[in-house]
């Protein structure tokens, strides 16, 4: 397990952009001086994970998620590449089977009467803009929005603390492995013999 984690860690460090690459890109140039937004550190990784979970669950629009996560990482000093990757927690599979039903269940506890079956039916039938507009004006939309917000806040807090714990465990694991590594004997000094 630790070998796999080490290989993943090495690969991620190799994939990180250099300062020159950040300055050369017109989208990342304004943030190039703030390299903590692109480095994997004990502070930026949990923050990036939390931002990615929040935006990935709350904003269910794929293009908006990555841009939103990157913009939210700036004030929170989170890792932008990690936050952007984590937004893929919401995909067609997880959204329809987990995120939306859970959002409706949470929203209904606030007194709304939403039905996830309607959403599934509209997705299957390829509902038009007018049908979605009527759905947004119904009792379901506030239920889903409240449910998504509660769900995303809880997921952000849980992922932040789990990532913080994992980071400390990983660093401790590396230090223990370094201490247990056998010491190499120092080579004997070479002395010249008189001829």
N, C-alpha and C positions, 0 to 999 in steps of 0.2 A: 504493500500500500504506500509506504513512504517513498519507494522508488518511483512509483507513478506520479505522486504529488511533486516530487523533485523534478521529474521530466516536464510536467505541466508548468511548474514555476520557471524553469529555464526557458521553455518555449515562449511563455508570456513575456519574459524580460527581453528576449530577442525580437519580439514583435513590436515592442514599444518604439514609437517614433523618436528620432533624435531631435535636438533643439533646432538644427538647421532645417530639417524636414517640416517641423511645425511652423517655422517662420516663412518657409517657401509656399505653404498652402494658404490661399486667400481666406479660407474659412477659419483656420486655426491661428493665423497670424496674430489677431488681437489677444489671444490667450497664451501665446508662445512664452511670454515672460513668466507666466504662472505654471511652471512645470509640474507642480504638485497635482494639477488637474489631470496629468497623463502618467504619473508614476504610481507604482504600487507600494504604498507605505501603510503603516499601521493605522494611520488616521484616514487617509483618502479611500482605502478599500472598503471599510464598513460604511462610510458615508455614501460612496458610489453605489454600493449594494442597496442601501435603504432608498436612495433616490430612484434607482432603477425599478425597484419593486413598487414604490408609490406610483410613479408615472406609468409603469407597465400595466398596472391593474386599473388605475383610475381613468386614464386616457386610453380608450380602446381603439384609437385610430393609429395604424402603423406608422405613418410618416410623422405624425405629431408626437408620438412617443419618443423617438430618438432625439429629435430637436428639443423637445421639452425636458428630457433627461439631461442633455448637455447644458441647457440654459440653467436648470436648477442646480447643477453641480458647481457652477461658478460661485454663488454666494455661500453654498454649504461646503465648498472646497472638497468635493468628492471626485473620485476617479471617473472621468468621462467615458473612456472606452468600456469600462466595466458596467457603468450605469446603462450605456446604450445596449450592451449585450443582454443585460438582465431584463430589459423591457420585452424581450421575446418570451417571457414567462406567459404572456397572453398571446396565444396563437389560436387558430380556428378550433382546435381540439380542446384546449383548456378553457377557452372563453365560453363555448357552448355547453360543455359538460360540467365545469366547476365554477368559473368566475361568475357568470350571469345567474345560474340557479342560487348560488350562495348570496349574491347581491340582492336578489328578490326576497330570499328568506330573511335576510337581515333587515331590509327595508320594510317588510310586512310586520316586523315586530314594532315598528314606529306607527302602526295604525293604518297603513295602506293595504290595499287589496289587489296586489299584482299577481299575474299568472304567467309563469315562464313558458307555458305551453303556447301562448299566443306568439311570443317571440320566435320560438322554434318553428312554428307553423309559417310565420312570415318569412323566415330565412329559407325554409324548404321551398316555399312557393315563389320565391323571388319577388317579394312585395315591392311595389312602386313607391315613389317619393310621397305620394299622397297618403298611402296607408301608414308609412312610417311617421308622417306628420301627425296623423290622428292618434297614433300610438304615443307619440311624445306628449300630446295634450291630455292623455288619459291618466288614470291613477297609477299606471305602471312606471312611467318615467321618473317621478320623484322617488319612488321606492328603489328603483335601480340606481339612481344617482347617489342616494343616501347609503345604500348597501355597498356600492363601489367605493365610496369615500371611507366608510368604516373599515372595510376589508383592506383597502390599500394602506391606511394608517397602521393597522395592526400588523400587516405583512412587513411594512417598513421597519417598525420597531423590532419585531422578532428577527428579521434578517440582519439588522444592524448588530444586535447583541450576539447572535449566533456567529456572524462573521468576525466580530471582535474576539469572541472566545476561541474560534478556530485559528485566528491569526496568532494569538498567544500560545495556543497548543503547538502550532507548527514551529514557531520560533524556539519554544522550549524543547521540542523534539530534536531540532537541528543542533541545539547546544548540548543536549545529552549525547547525541550521536558523536559529536566532535570530542567530548570528554572520554567516551569509551573507545575511540579510535586508538590503536596502539601507536606509541611514539616511535618514530624512525630513529635508529641510532645515528649519531653524528659520525661522519667519516673521520678516520684518524688523520691527523695532520701529516703531510708528506715532508719527510726530512731528507736532506741530501747527504749522501755518504761521501766522505772524502775519497778522492781517487788515488 
